[in-house]
Amino acid sequence: MKVGLIGCGAIGEEIAKTIDKDIPPLKLSIGYDIDKSKMETLFQKLEKKPEIASGIRQVIEKADLIVEAASPKVVGELLSLAFEKGKNLLIMSIGGVLEHLDLLKKIEKEGGCQIFFPSGAIAGLDGLIAAREKEIFSIILTTTKHPKALAGAPYIKEQKIKLENIKQPTLLFEGTSKEAIKAFPRNINVSAILSLACMGMEKTKVKIVADPKITKNEHRIKIKGVFGEMEITVKNVPSPTNPKTSYLAALSAIATLRKMISPVKIGT
C-alpha cells in the first residue's frame, strides 16, 4: 500500500520513520509539507526516499492512503479530495473535521473511501464507543498542560493571559468542546475525538488547566451513561520535538496503521 504523508512535524516524522523501517506492507511513497526544508530533512533520514510532492493534490493522486499530520486548516480540502478520488485518509488534526461534519456524513452515507481517526492522546475510546450503543448522559474532559504548551493559542492571546506568571494549577478555560477547539485549536484534539465518538461538540464539556509543575500532559475523562460510569486518566510524555503534542498521539497513529493491515483486530 502506497502511503502519502501530509505534514512533516513531530507526529509526521514519527510515522514516517516507523513506516520506513517497521511496517513492511506499507511504503511511504510521497509526502508534502509547506516547509520544504523540513520535508527534505526528514526524507533524508529515511532508507527508502519518498517523492517530494509540490502540493496536496499530487499526494492524493499518487497514494492509496493519505496520512494527515499537518494542521486543521488542510482537513477540509483533504476530506473533499479523498471523497472525490476514492482514497483512504487518516486524520490527526481531528479538530479540523468538526467544521466539515456535513461532508463526513456524506462520506458515511455514500462510501467510496474510508476515514480513520486514531485515538490520539487518550485511552478508553473502545469503552465509550461500546457505551454509546445506549444513552450517554455526560462527558467531562479536564486537560492539564504546562503553560508553555499553551503558548500562542487564540484564547491566551485574546484574554491577554501571561502564562509566565502562572505559579500553581490554574483553570484557564471551561466550556463546550466547540468553544475549546476554537480557543485552543492545536491543544485540544482530545475533545474533538470525544465529540465525534459520542455526544457532539455542544454536549461535551471541557476544562483546560495550566500547571507549571507538571512534566506530562494530563487528560481526565469522566463519562456517565446507561452502562454506568467511567473515569479515565492518561498522563502523557510530551513529544520530544513539540511540547504541544503528546507522544502517545503519534503512537496511536502508528497503531492505527498496523491495525489496518493486520488480519487480527483487537479491541472494539
N, C-alpha and C positions, 0 to 999 in steps of 0.2 A: 504494500500500500504506500503510495507516494504522499508524504506529508508536506504541507506548506505552512510556514511559520510567519505570523504577523506580530512583530514586536520582539526585540532582542534585549530586553532589560533583564532584571533578576530572574523572573519566572521563565521567560523565554530561553534564557541561557541554560537554566537547569534542565528544561525539557529537551533542548537541542542536544546537549551533551549525553543525556540518557538514551535518546533515540539512536544517536550515533554509535554508542558502544554496547547498549544493553537490551535493545528491543529489536532483534533481527528481522521480524516480519515487516517492520516499518522502515521507511527510508525518508530521511529529511532531504527532499529534492530541491526545494526552493524556499526563499524567505524574503521578507521585506521589513525594513524599519525606516521611519522618516529620517533617522540619524544614520546616514550611510556608513560613517566611520565606525559606529558601534556595531553595526551588522558585519562589516568586514573583519573587525577584530574578533568577533565571536566565531565566524565561519573559518577563520584561520586556525582556530584551536581544534577544529573537528577533523577526524580522519577522512571522512567522506565529505568532500566540499560541495555544499548545495549551490544552486544557481542563485545569483543575486538579482532579484526582481526590480523592475522600475516602478512598480506600483501594486496596489492591492488586487486589481483586476487580473493582472498577469499571474499572481499566485493562485487565484481561484481557477483560472483556465488550466493550469498545469498540475494541480494537486488533486488527489482524491479526497483527502481530509485536510481541512484548514484548522490550525490552532491559533486562536487569538489570545495574545498576551501583551496587548499594547495599551489601549485606552478605551473608556466608554464611548468616546466620540466616533470610533470606527465601527461600533457594533451594528448600528442600523444599516449601514452600507453592506456589511458582511452578511447580515441576515438576508437582505434583498438579493444579493448576488448568489448566495448559496441556494436559495429557493429557485432563482431563475435558472441556474446551471445544474441543479440537482447534485450539489456537493455537500458532504457532511461537514459539520462545523462544531468545534469545541470552543466554548467561550469562557474566558477567565474574568473579564470585566463585566460581571453579571449586572451591575448597576445600570449599564447602558441598555440592557434589554428592556427595562421597565418603561422606557419611552416608546417602545415598539411592540407592545403586547398584542395589538391587532394583527401584526404580521406574524407573530409567534403562533397565535391562534389559527391563522390561515394555514401555516405550515402543519400544525397539528391536524387540521381538518383534511387538507388536501394531500399531505405527504410529499414524496419526491426527494426529500432529504431528511437527515437526522441532525438534531441539535443536542449537544452534550453539555451539561453543566456539572463540573466537578464540585465536590462538597466544600472545597476551599479550606478555610482556616478553622472549621468546626467539625465536630463529630455528632452523631445522633440523627442524621437525616433519614437513615433507614427506618428508625423507630417512628419518626414524625410522619413519614410517608405511609407507614402502616396505620398509624393512629388516625390519619385524615380520612380513612375509609368510613369513619363515623365522625361525629361533630367534635371540632376543636373549640374550646371556649376562649382561650387566651394564650398569647405568646409574648414574652418579655425578654428582650436581649439587652444585657449590660456589657458593653465593651470598654475595657480599661487599657490604655496605652500610655507610654511615656510621652510627655509633652512634645518632644522633638518629632515624634511620629505623626503628630497632628499639624505640624507647621505647614503653612500655605493653603490650608483648607479654606474655602469661601466663608464659612461660618466664623472662623477665627479672625479673618480679615474684617468682616462686616461688624462683628461685635467688638473689634479692637482689643482682643484678649492678648495680654502679654504673657505668653507661655513661660518665659524665663522667670517670671515672678511666682509661679506655682511651686509651693514647697511641700504640699501634702495632697492626698487624694481629693480631687475637686470635680464635682459634677458640672460638666460644661454644657450638656445638651440633654433634653428629654422631649420626645415627640414621636411621631409615626415614622415608619420605615421610609415613606415617601419624602418626608421632610429631612430625615437623616441623610438620605442619598444625595439630596440637593446640597445639603450643608457640608457633607464630608464625602465627596464622590470617590476619592481614592483610598478611603479608610474603612468603608463600611459595606464591602461586598457581602459580608456575612448576613446583614439584614436583607439584602437583595435576594439571596438564595433562600432564606427563610420565607420571604414574601412569595416567591414563586412556588415554593414547595407546599404552601398551605393557605394562609388566611388573606393574602394580598397585602398591598402597601399600607392601606389605611388602618387595618386591624392589628398589624404587627407593631408592637411598641418597642422603642429603642432608647437606651440611655448611654451616653458617652462620658467616660471619666478619664481625666488626666492624672497620672500618678508618677512623680519624678523618681520614686524609689524602686519601681518595678524594672525587671530586666526581660520580662516576657510579655507578649500581648495576651490579654486575658479576655475570654468570652464566656459569659454565664447566660444560659438559656433556661427559662422556666416555661413549661408547657402544661396546660390543663385541658382535659377533654373527657369524652365519654370513657376512654380507655383507662383513665386515672391521671397520674401526674408524672412528669419527667423533669429532672434538673440535670443539666449538662454543663460541666465546666472544663474548658480547654485553656491551657497556658502554653502559648506558642513561642518558640525562639524566633525572633525576627530574622528575616533573610540576611545573610552575611553582607550583601551588597546594597540592600534597601530596607531601612528600618520601618518603612511604612507598610511592608508586606511580611506576612507570617510565612515562615519556611514551609509549614505544613500545606499552604496553598499550592506551592509548586509541586510538592509531593503528591497532592490529591490529583493534579492533572496527569502526572505520570501514572498513578494507579488507575485512572480512568482509561488511559491509552492501553494499558495492559489488559484491563477487563474487556475492552472492545474486541481484542483479538484472541482472548482465551476461550476455549470450549467449555470451561467450567466457570460458572458465575456464582460468587459467594455474596450473600447479603441481599436485602430487599431491592 
